Amino acid sequence: MDKHDAVYNLLLRELSELGSPRGRKIAEELIETYFEGLVDLLLQAQKIGYLKRNINPQVAASQLIAMNVFLFQYRSMLADFVDQDLSEDLQHFCATSVQNLLDGLASKV
C-alpha cells in the first residue's frame, strides 16, 4: 500500500464514523472540496465529448464515490465473490468498475 492509499483509507475510515462530530466535519469538507471538483471534471469531460451529454454529473460523481466507499468497507468480503485477488489487483478491479459505469451495463443490441 502506497502513501496515497494509506491517506485515502484513513479518510474513508473517518467518513465511516459519521456519527462522530469529527467524522461529520471531515465528510462535509471532503464533499465540498472533492465532490465539487469531481463534478467540475465530469462537466469538462461532457463539454469536450468524452461523456454523454444526457448524464447528470452530480449523480455520476455520487456513483463513483459510492463505489469507492463500498469497496473500502467490503473489500475483504468482495474478494470471496469476485474472481480476482483484490489485495494484489485492486487497480484493475477499480478500473473495470469505472469502465462498467462509464460504458453502462446494458447491451447495445
MDTraj code that builds the backbone (N, CA, C; nanometers):
import mdtraj as md
import numpy as np

residues = "MET ASP LYS HIS ASP ALA VAL TYR ASN LEU LEU LEU ARG GLU LEU SER GLU LEU GLY SER PRO ARG GLY ARG LYS ILE ALA GLU GLU LEU ILE GLU THR TYR PHE GLU GLY LEU VAL ASP LEU LEU LEU GLN ALA GLN LYS ILE GLY TYR LEU LYS ARG ASN ILE ASN PRO GLN VAL ALA ALA SER GLN LEU ILE ALA MET ASN VAL PHE LEU PHE GLN TYR ARG SER MET LEU ALA ASP PHE VAL ASP GLN ASP LEU SER GLU ASP LEU GLN HIS PHE CYS ALA THR SER VAL GLN ASN LEU LEU ASP GLY LEU ALA SER LYS VAL".split()
xyz = np.array([
    [0.0859, -0.1172, 0.0000],
    [0.0000, 0.0000, 0.0000],
    [0.0901, 0.1229, 0.0000],
    [0.0664, 0.2122, -0.0965],
    [0.1498, 0.3309, -0.1004],
    [0.0904, 0.4401, -0.0112],
    [0.1624, 0.5509, -0.0027],
    [0.1212, 0.6606, 0.0863],
    [-0.0170, 0.7142, 0.0496],
    [-0.0442, 0.7265, -0.0804],
    [-0.1743, 0.7757, -0.1260],
    [-0.2868, 0.6849, -0.0785],
    [-0.2681, 0.5530, -0.0909],
    [-0.3694, 0.4582, -0.0448],
    [-0.3922, 0.4705, 0.1051],
    [-0.2854, 0.4889, 0.1809],
    [-0.2977, 0.4988, 0.3262],
    [-0.3781, 0.6228, 0.3661],
    [-0.3515, 0.7348, 0.3004],
    [-0.4255, 0.8577, 0.3299],
    [-0.5715, 0.8404, 0.2905],
    [-0.5955, 0.7839, 0.1745],
    [-0.7315, 0.7616, 0.1273],
    [-0.8078, 0.6710, 0.2242],
    [-0.7435, 0.5625, 0.2671],
    [-0.8074, 0.4708, 0.3621],
    [-0.8383, 0.5400, 0.4944],
    [-0.7485, 0.6245, 0.5401],
    [-0.7722, 0.6987, 0.6638],
    [-0.8939, 0.7902, 0.6498],
    [-0.9026, 0.8605, 0.5373],
    [-1.0167, 0.9487, 0.5145],
    [-1.1474, 0.8695, 0.5090],
    [-1.1460, 0.7575, 0.4392],
    [-1.2672, 0.6772, 0.4320],
    [-1.3052, 0.6195, 0.5682],
    [-1.2060, 0.5850, 0.6472],
    [-1.2336, 0.5344, 0.7824],
    [-1.3023, 0.6435, 0.8648],
    [-1.2539, 0.7656, 0.8528],
    [-1.3161, 0.8765, 0.9246],
    [-1.4586, 0.9008, 0.8740],
    [-1.4776, 0.8896, 0.7432],
    [-1.6106, 0.9086, 0.6876],
    [-1.7075, 0.8022, 0.7366],
    [-1.6566, 0.6829, 0.7610],
    [-1.7445, 0.5760, 0.8069],
    [-1.7929, 0.6000, 0.9494],
    [-1.7312, 0.6938, 1.0192],
    [-1.7719, 0.7283, 1.1549],
    [-1.8470, 0.8616, 1.1553],
    [-1.9448, 0.8723, 1.0653],
    [-2.0172, 0.9985, 1.0504],
    [-2.0967, 1.0355, 1.1747],
    [-2.1201, 0.9400, 1.2622],
    [-2.1919, 0.9706, 1.3851],
    [-2.1117, 1.0611, 1.4776],
    [-1.9804, 1.0598, 1.4611],
    [-1.8973, 1.1446, 1.5452],
    [-1.8875, 1.2845, 1.4835],
    [-1.8765, 1.3881, 1.5661],
    [-1.8642, 1.5246, 1.5123],
    [-1.7427, 1.5400, 1.4206],
    [-1.6330, 1.4747, 1.4558],
    [-1.5119, 1.4852, 1.3740],
    [-1.5340, 1.4220, 1.2367],
    [-1.5963, 1.3039, 1.2343],
    [-1.6240, 1.2366, 1.1075],
    [-1.7169, 1.3184, 1.0200],
    [-1.8162, 1.3780, 1.0812],
    [-1.9123, 1.4604, 1.0059],
    [-1.8432, 1.5834, 0.9467],
    [-1.7555, 1.6483, 1.0244],
    [-1.6842, 1.7670, 0.9760],
    [-1.5933, 1.7309, 0.8583],
    [-1.5224, 1.6202, 0.8710],
    [-1.4344, 1.5760, 0.7622],
    [-1.5164, 1.5450, 0.6374],
    [-1.6291, 1.4776, 0.6563],
    [-1.7151, 1.4435, 0.5430],
    [-1.7620, 1.5695, 0.4712],
    [-1.8060, 1.6683, 0.5468],
    [-1.8538, 1.7923, 0.4855],
    [-1.7424, 1.8621, 0.4087],
    [-1.6220, 1.8644, 0.4652],
    [-1.5094, 1.9285, 0.3971],
    [-1.4728, 1.8536, 0.2697],
    [-1.4723, 1.7202, 0.2768],
    [-1.4401, 1.6410, 0.1580],
    [-1.5451, 1.6587, 0.0496],
    [-1.6697, 1.6547, 0.0898],
    [-1.7762, 1.6698, -0.0084],
    [-1.7667, 1.8060, -0.0754],
    [-1.7474, 1.9076, 0.0042],
    [-1.7389, 2.0432, -0.0510],
    [-1.6228, 2.0564, -0.1491],
    [-1.5081, 2.0037, -0.1117],
    [-1.3886, 2.0201, -0.1943],
    [-1.3818, 1.9211, -0.3091],
    [-1.3847, 1.7932, -0.2785],
    [-1.3582, 1.6905, -0.3787],
    [-1.4800, 1.6550, -0.4627],
    [-1.5967, 1.6547, -0.4035],
    [-1.7167, 1.6260, -0.4809],
    [-1.7356, 1.7321, -0.5882],
    [-1.7249, 1.8585, -0.5498],
    [-1.7404, 1.9659, -0.6477],
    [-1.6316, 1.9604, -0.7543],
    [-1.5099, 1.9242, -0.7139],
    [-1.4020, 1.9100, -0.8120],
    [-1.4285, 1.7972, -0.9102],
    [-1.4818, 1.6866, -0.8601],
    [-1.5156, 1.5745, -0.9470],
    [-1.6290, 1.6118, -1.0417],
    [-1.7280, 1.6815, -0.9907],
    [-1.8383, 1.7272, -1.0760],
    [-1.7844, 1.8200, -1.1848],
    [-1.6960, 1.9118, -1.1494],
    [-1.6367, 2.0017, -1.2496],
    [-1.5602, 1.9231, -1.3560],
    [-1.4858, 1.8219, -1.3130],
    [-1.4115, 1.7380, -1.4071],
    [-1.5071, 1.6668, -1.5023],
    [-1.6156, 1.6139, -1.4489],
    [-1.7141, 1.5455, -1.5334],
    [-1.7823, 1.6434, -1.6292],
    [-1.8099, 1.7651, -1.5834],
    [-1.8677, 1.8672, -1.6714],
    [-1.7734, 1.9016, -1.7867],
    [-1.6449, 1.9142, -1.7554],
    [-1.5454, 1.9421, -1.8599],
    [-1.5396, 1.8268, -1.9600],
    [-1.5445, 1.7042, -1.9085],
    [-1.5428, 1.5874, -1.9966],
    [-1.6657, 1.5854, -2.0870],
    [-1.7787, 1.6286, -2.0342],
    [-1.9003, 1.6397, -2.1156],
    [-1.8822, 1.7427, -2.2264],
    [-1.8277, 1.8570, -2.1913],
    [-1.8129, 1.9661, -2.2881],
    [-1.7241, 1.9281, -2.4057],
    [-1.6223, 1.8463, -2.3814],
    [-1.5325, 1.8092, -2.4916],
    [-1.5694, 1.6758, -2.5559],
    [-1.6823, 1.6185, -2.5115],
    [-1.7339, 1.4994, -2.5778],
    [-1.6875, 1.3659, -2.5232],
    [-1.6185, 1.3634, -2.4120],
    [-1.5750, 1.2362, -2.3533],
    [-1.6879, 1.1646, -2.2795],
    [-1.7862, 1.2378, -2.2345],
    [-1.9017, 1.1799, -2.1664],
    [-2.0289, 1.2233, -2.2373],
    [-2.1303, 1.1392, -2.2290],
    [-2.2590, 1.1705, -2.2902],
    [-2.3154, 1.2993, -2.2317],
    [-2.3861, 1.3725, -2.3143],
    [-2.4459, 1.4993, -2.2710],
    [-2.5652, 1.4782, -2.1789],
    [-2.6281, 1.3609, -2.1852],
    [-2.7512, 1.3412, -2.1087],
    [-2.7282, 1.2844, -1.9680],
    [-2.6016, 1.2704, -1.9253],
    [-2.5792, 1.2244, -1.7885],
    [-2.5796, 1.3436, -1.6932],
    [-2.6130, 1.3163, -1.5708],
    [-2.6095, 1.4181, -1.4668],
    [-2.4750, 1.4052, -1.3944],
    [-2.3865, 1.5037, -1.4061],
    [-2.2536, 1.4933, -1.3445],
    [-2.2572, 1.4746, -1.1927],
    [-2.3556, 1.5325, -1.1262],
    [-2.3661, 1.5148, -0.9809],
    [-2.3992, 1.3700, -0.9465],
    [-2.4878, 1.3084, -1.0230],
    [-2.5222, 1.1682, -0.9997],
    [-2.4014, 1.0794, -1.0316],
    [-2.3334, 1.1069, -1.1415],
    [-2.2166, 1.0279, -1.1786],
    [-2.1070, 1.0383, -1.0714],
    [-2.0859, 1.1577, -1.0195],
    [-1.9868, 1.1755, -0.9128],
    [-2.0281, 1.0968, -0.7890],
    [-2.1560, 1.0996, -0.7558],
    [-2.2054, 1.0230, -0.6414],
    [-2.1828, 0.8740, -0.6617],
    [-2.2044, 0.8257, -0.7835],
    [-2.1836, 0.6839, -0.8124],
    [-2.0369, 0.6454, -0.7968],
    [-1.9478, 0.7283, -0.8473],
    [-1.8047, 0.6994, -0.8354],
    [-1.7618, 0.6952, -0.6889],
    [-1.8091, 0.7908, -0.6127],
    [-1.7743, 0.7956, -0.4702],
    [-1.8346, 0.6763, -0.3971],
    [-1.9596, 0.6429, -0.4291],
    [-2.0249, 0.5286, -0.3641],
    [-1.9499, 0.3991, -0.3920],
    [-1.9006, 0.3818, -0.5153],
    [-1.8230, 0.2613, -0.5470],
    [-1.6975, 0.2548, -0.4619],
    [-1.6301, 0.3669, -0.4469],
    [-1.5077, 0.3694, -0.3672],
    [-1.5345, 0.3377, -0.2207],
    [-1.6375, 0.3983, -0.1652],
    [-1.6699, 0.3758, -0.0244],
    [-1.7106, 0.2303, -0.0022],
    [-1.7930, 0.1765, -0.0926],
    [-1.8356, 0.0371, -0.0799],
    [-1.7157, -0.0570, -0.0876],
    [-1.6273, -0.0318, -0.1817],
    [-1.5082, -0.1156, -0.1958],
    [-1.4218, -0.1090, -0.0704],
    [-1.4055, 0.0098, -0.0160],
    [-1.3263, 0.0241, 0.1054],
    [-1.3868, -0.0559, 0.2200],
    [-1.5174, -0.0449, 0.2367],
    [-1.5824, -0.1090, 0.3507],
    [-1.5920, -0.2603, 0.3361],
    [-1.6044, -0.3099, 0.2134],
    [-1.6316, -0.4522, 0.1938],
    [-1.5277, -0.5241, 0.1084],
    [-1.4086, -0.4669, 0.0960],
    [-1.3062, -0.5256, 0.0098],
    [-1.2749, -0.6698, 0.0462],
    [-1.2597, -0.7004, 0.1738],
    [-1.2239, -0.8376, 0.2117],
    [-1.3376, -0.9349, 0.1786],
    [-1.4621, -0.8934, 0.1964],
    [-1.5749, -0.9801, 0.1633],
    [-1.5909, -0.9933, 0.0119],
    [-1.5713, -0.8858, -0.0614],
    [-1.5835, -0.8904, -0.2070],
    [-1.4835, -0.9871, -0.2688],
    [-1.3683, -0.9985, -0.2075],
    [-1.2658, -1.0890, -0.2594],
    [-1.3178, -1.2319, -0.2673],
    [-1.4130, -1.2670, -0.1820],
    [-1.4714, -1.4010, -0.1854],
    [-1.5698, -1.4184, -0.3007],
    [-1.6223, -1.3081, -0.3544],
    [-1.7263, -1.3155, -0.4565],
    [-1.6769, -1.2898, -0.5982],
    [-1.5700, -1.2148, -0.6129],
    [-1.5199, -1.1835, -0.7468],
    [-1.4014, -1.2739, -0.7780],
    [-1.3777, -1.2918, -0.9040],
    [-1.2697, -1.3806, -0.9474],
    [-1.1388, -1.3023, -0.9604],
    [-1.1042, -1.2309, -0.8538],
    [-0.9809, -1.1518, -0.8523],
    [-0.9293, -1.1445, -0.7101],
    [-0.7984, -1.1387, -0.6975],
    [-0.7382, -1.1147, -0.5672],
    [-0.7304, -0.9628, -0.5511],
    [-0.8246, -0.9074, -0.4777],
    [-0.8331, -0.7617, -0.4678],
    [-0.7129, -0.7004, -0.3981],
    [-0.6474, -0.7761, -0.3129],
    [-0.5311, -0.7202, -0.2446],
    [-0.4150, -0.7003, -0.3410],
    [-0.4111, -0.7803, -0.4483],
    [-0.3000, -0.7689, -0.5431],
    [-0.3394, -0.6993, -0.6724],
    [-0.4660, -0.6981, -0.7058],
    [-0.5083, -0.6427, -0.8341],
    [-0.6202, -0.5402, -0.8156],
    [-0.6072, -0.4580, -0.7128],
    [-0.7112, -0.3611, -0.6805],
    [-0.7291, -0.2568, -0.7904],
    [-0.6201, -0.2132, -0.8505],
    [-0.6309, -0.1116, -0.9556],
    [-0.7097, -0.1631, -1.0753],
    [-0.6870, -0.2882, -1.1113],
    [-0.7613, -0.3464, -1.2240],
    [-0.9101, -0.3560, -1.1900],
    [-0.9408, -0.3981, -1.0688],
    [-1.0799, -0.4082, -1.0257],
    [-1.1467, -0.2710, -1.0308],
    [-1.0784, -0.1691, -0.9808],
    [-1.1338, -0.0328, -0.9809],
    [-1.1515, 0.0189, -1.1231],
    [-1.0521, -0.0046, -1.2080],
    [-1.0615, 0.0404, -1.3472],
    [-1.1780, -0.0278, -1.4180],
    [-1.1973, -0.1571, -1.3932],
    [-1.3080, -0.2302, -1.4527],
    [-1.4415, -0.1772, -1.4021],
    [-1.4493, -0.1466, -1.2742],
    [-1.5726, -0.0922, -1.2162],
    [-1.6083, 0.0417, -1.2794],
    [-1.5100, 0.1290, -1.2931],
    [-1.5343, 0.2601, -1.3540],
    [-1.5712, 0.2432, -1.5009],
    [-1.5046, 0.1519, -1.5703],
    [-1.5364, 0.1277, -1.7114],
    [-1.6797, 0.0792, -1.7271],
    [-1.7227, -0.0100, -1.6375],
    [-1.8621, -0.0566, -1.6405],
    [-1.9582, 0.0592, -1.6195],
    [-1.9254, 0.1476, -1.5276],
    [-2.0103, 0.2642, -1.5032],
    [-2.0148, 0.3547, -1.6255],
    [-1.9000, 0.3811, -1.6831],
    [-1.8934, 0.4719, -1.7982],
    [-1.9577, 0.4128, -1.9231],
    [-1.9377, 0.2821, -1.9451],
    [-1.9937, 0.2179, -2.0650],
    [-2.1396, 0.1797, -2.0462],
    [-2.1806, 0.1654, -1.9224],
    [-2.3155, 0.1156, -1.8955],
    [-2.3145, -0.0368, -1.8983],
    [-2.4162, -0.0940, -1.8437],
    [-2.4226, -0.2395, -1.8355],
    [-2.5143, -0.2996, -1.9412],
    [-2.6002, -0.2191, -1.9998],
    [-2.6955, -0.2697, -2.0986],
    [-2.6262, -0.2966, -2.2310],
    [-2.6714, -0.4015, -2.2977],
    [-2.6207, -0.4341, -2.4295],
    [-2.6682, -0.3294, -2.5291],
    [-2.5890, -0.3039, -2.6283],
    [-2.6257, -0.2037, -2.7298],
    [-2.7055, -0.2658, -2.8431],
    [-2.7467, -0.3911, -2.8259],
    [-2.8241, -0.4621, -2.9288],
    [-2.9650, -0.4106, -2.9342],
])
top = md.Topology()
chain = top.add_chain()
for i, resn in enumerate(residues, 1):
    res = top.add_residue(resn, chain, resSeq=i)
    for name in ("N", "CA", "C"):
        top.add_atom(name, md.element.get_by_symbol(name[0]), res)
traj = md.Trajectory(xyz[None], top)
